[in-house]
Amino acid sequence: MAILKEAGIPIGRMLFIPKEGNLTRNDLEIESTGQFQLMERPDCFVVKNAECCRSISVKVMTKEA
């Protein structure tokens, strides 16, 4: 399991994870202190804070093979 990114996301903000190699949405494992949305764009994955009133902490990792 490799950590791709770890950060705090303020209200209404997003965290961008660049696509590297053959990384797919199913390869990601996300730990969060609140609600989030995961979106996929052609060049990156986007984790958006879906909480209405607070910031969240997020850790994005790859799943173990």
ZIZI-V961365 format. One record per backbone hydrogen bond with DSSP energy under -0.5 kcal/mol. CO is the residue of the C=O (numbers start at 0). NH is the residue of the N-H. Records with the same first field share a line. If there is no record, write none. Layout:
BEGIN
CO: NH ; NH
END
This chain:
BEGIN
1: 3 ; 61
4: 59
6: 57
7: 9
8: 55
9: 12
12: 48
14: 46
15: 17
16: 44
17: 19
19: 22
23: 26
24: 27
26: 62
28: 60
30: 58
34: 49 ; 50
36: 38 ; 47
38: 45
42: 18
43: 40
44: 16
45: 38 ; 47
46: 14
47: 36
55: 8
56: 32
57: 6
58: 30 ; 60
59: 3 ; 4
60: 28
END
